[in-house]
Amino acid sequence: MKVNKLPLFVLSIAILIFDAVALIIWLSSSPNIFNDIRIFYYSILSNMFSLVIFADLIVFSIIAIMWMYFDSTRRKMKFHYRMIIIFSALIIGSPVLLMYLACGKKDE
């Protein structure tokens, strides 16, 4: 299947910008970040559907990170590049996956 990589790259940049703006707004508006994390934790646990969605998100993230690691091993990337990609995916999330897909070789 042929994938046009430019839209993936543009989408990853857009999501990355959105994430950065959301983080800046959250950090500037919250006097106590640990309290916000506690509220998030209890709101996830208080609603079963939220817990299911959060669990699905975690499972998808783990699968995507494992796939990126094995694919980068198959592409024979250097170990420190693989670790940078995995660490970035753990911290940043989906924009790293989209950039990884967009920056892959054209013959693959």
N, C-alpha and C positions, 0 to 999 in steps of 0.2 A: 504494500500500500504506500503510495507516494504522499508525503505530508509536506505542505508548504510551511517552511520553517520560520518565515518572517512573521506571520501572525502569532505563532507561539512565542517568539522573542518579544514582540510588542506587548502581548498579553502578560508575559512574565514581568516586564518592566512596569506596566500599569498596576499589577497586583503588588509589586514591591513598593511602588510609590504610595499606594493606598495603605499598605501595612505601616510604612514609615510615618505617614501623617497620623494614622490612628494611634500609633505608639507615642508620638509627640503630644497629641491631644490628651491621651490618658495620663502621661507622666506630668504634664503641666496642670492638669485639673485635679489630681489626686494628692491629698496631703499624706496619705498613708497607703503605700502600695501593698503592703502585706495584708491590710484589712480588705483591699479590693480582691486579692487572691483568695482570701478566706470566704468572701461573699460569693465569688465565682464557684468555689468548691461546693459550698452548701446549696447554691442554686442548681448545680448539676445533680447533686444527690437528692434534691427535693422533688424532682420531676422524673419519672421513669423514662419518658420519651427523650428528655434531654440527656439522660445517662446513656441510652441506646445510641443516640447520635454521636455523643462524645466517644463512646467505645468504638463505633464504626470509624470515626476519624482517626483514632489511635491505630487501629488495625490497618487501615489504608496507608497511613504514614509509615508504619513498620514495613509493610510489603513494598512500598515505593522505595524506601531507603535500601532495603535488601536488594531489590532489583537494580538500583543504581550502582550499588557496590559490585554485584556480580557482573553487570554489563561493563563497568569500567575495568574490571579485572579481565574480562574477555577482550576488551579493546587494548589491553596491555598498557594501561596508564600507570604512571609511577605511583608508588604507595602513598607518598605525601600528598599528591593531587587527589587521590581517592579519599584520604582522610579529610582534606579540606572540603571536598564535595559533601561527604557524609555529615561532618560537623555543621556545615552551612545549612544543610537540609534539616538537621535537628533544630537549629536555632531559628532559621527564617521560614522554612516550610515550603509550600507549593511553588513559589517563584523559582527556587533552585531546581526543582524537578522540571519545570517548563524550560528553563534556560539550558539544562542538560539535554533535553530533547531537541531544542532548537540549535544547539551548537554541535550536535553529532555530525559525523562524516556523512557526505551525500550518498556514498555508495552503500550505506548500511540500511 
